[in-house]
Amino acid sequence: MVKITPKQRSKGKIRLDWRAYFYQFLETHGEHVEDEGLLLFSDGWRYSSTEYYGPEYPPPENRKTLRRLQQVYWTKLRDKYRKEHRELELRLESLLSAEAAMSLPLQQRTLIPETNGQGLTVYRKSEATDLDLSILEHQFDNLALLISECNEQLKELGRHVRKNDAS
């Protein structure tokens, strides 16, 4: 375990940027899920879910423990994707149902981010257009693929666990 308290954050004139370190950690270790108050990553690394400065925990050295931790990761990630998939399915069904009851296509507007003269991001509304569900349908298909990937990872981990248990 590596833990540096806020009082240890700076030495001399150097000030450590824990926020930047945390975001670099996220970029390095990829997507995470929350498990027992920590962020859990697919490689077994864990990081505080409340403080930029950690602590962080390396993957367990015991392979069996690591595999079990990875099973927790892939199960929680799959559950997250399943929930998002179901919510999106209900939203698509609702929009299709609403549009079917109308004599004209439903109209949509999107928010377009722009940078103003002061460097701040502001949003303006686009012109109204006919409802286009292709983006939501694409997200729906992607979530189905991500769920399948999680299932494959869990299946592979299950093979390793059974193989190691048999040894």
N, C-alpha and C positions, 0 to 999 in steps of 0.2 A: 504494500500500500504506500502510495506517495501522497503525503498531505503537507501542504504548506499553509500556515494560517495567514490571515490578512496582515498581521504584524510583521510577518516575514516577507511581505510582498516586495519590498524595495530595499536595496542596499546602496548606500551612497547616493549618487545622482541618477541611478538607473531605476526606473519604475517598470515593473513587470506588467504586461497587458494580459490579464487573465481571460478577459473576454475574447481577445484574439486567439489565445491559446485554445480556449474551449471550442471556438469555431473551426480552428485547424484540426482539433481532435475529431470533431464531427465529420469534417471532410475526409479525414484519413480513414475513419472506422465505419462510415456509411450510416445507413438508416438505423434508428434505434427504437426500442420499445421501453416502457417503464415497467420495472420489476422490483418490488420491495423497496421503493423509494430511490432507486438508482436507474440510470439510463443503461440499458443492456444492448450490446451490439452483437452482430452475428459471429464475430471472431472471439467472443467470450469476454471482451473488455467491458468494464462497467465504470460509470462516472456519476458523480453526484448530480441529482436532478434539481438541486436548489442553489448551488454555488458555482460560479465560474472557476474558482480556484481548486475545485475538487472536493473531496479526494477522488482519485481514480484507482481502479483495481485491475491488475493484469488478469488474463485468463488463468483459470486453475491449472496447475501442472498435471494433476491427475486427469488422464484422458477420459475416464468414465464420467467424472464430475463435469468436465468441459462439455461432453456430448449431452449430458442432461441439461446443462445451462443453455446449450444451443437449441435443444428441443423446446425449452421454455420460450426462447426468442422467436423461433419460427411459428410456434403455436399462437403466441400473442400477436405477432405480425399478421398471421392468417386471419385471426379473429377480427383484427382492426380492418383489414381489407374486406372481409365478409360483411361487416357492419356498413362500411362505406358503399359497397356494392348493392346491398339491400336498400339503403336510403336512396341511392341514385336510381335504382329500379322503380321505386315508388314515385320518385319525382318525375321520371320519364312517363310512367303510366298516367300520372295525374295531368301532365301537360298534353299528352296525346288524347286523353279523355276530354279535357277542356276544349281542345282544338276541334275535336270531332263534333262537339255540340254547337259550334259556331258556323255561321254562313261564310265567313272570310277567315283567312289565316290570322292567327294571333300575331301581334306585333311585339318586337323586342328592341331594347336599346342596350348598349354596352358602355361601360366606363372606359375611357381611353386615358392612360396616364401620360402626362406631359410635364416638362420641366419649365417653370416660369422664370422670369428674369432674375429672380433672387436665388435660383438653384433649387427651389423646393418643388416636389412633385405635387401636381394638382391633377384633378380628373375632370374631364368634360364628357358629356353624354354624346353618344353617336346619334346619327339620324335613325329614326325608327325603320326597321326592316321586318320582313316576314320572319316568323319564328323558324330558327334553324337548329334542330336538335343534334346535328352531326357531331358537334364537340362533346356533348353529353354522351352520345352513343359511343364515341371513341373512348372516352374516359371509362365507360361501363365495360367495354371490351378489354381495356388495359387492366382494369381491376380483376376481371376474370382470369387473365393471364398471370397476374401477380399471385392470386389465390392458388393457381395450379403450380406455380414455382414454389410457393411455401409448402404445398403438399408433397412435391418431389423432394424437397430438402428434408422434410420430416420422414419420408419413406427411406431416404438414404441414411439418415441418422439412426433410424430404427434398425436397419440392416447392420450397421456398425455396432450398435448396442447389443443386438442378439448374437452377433459373431463374437464379440468380446466376452459376453456372458457365457457362451458355450466353451470358450478356451479355458 
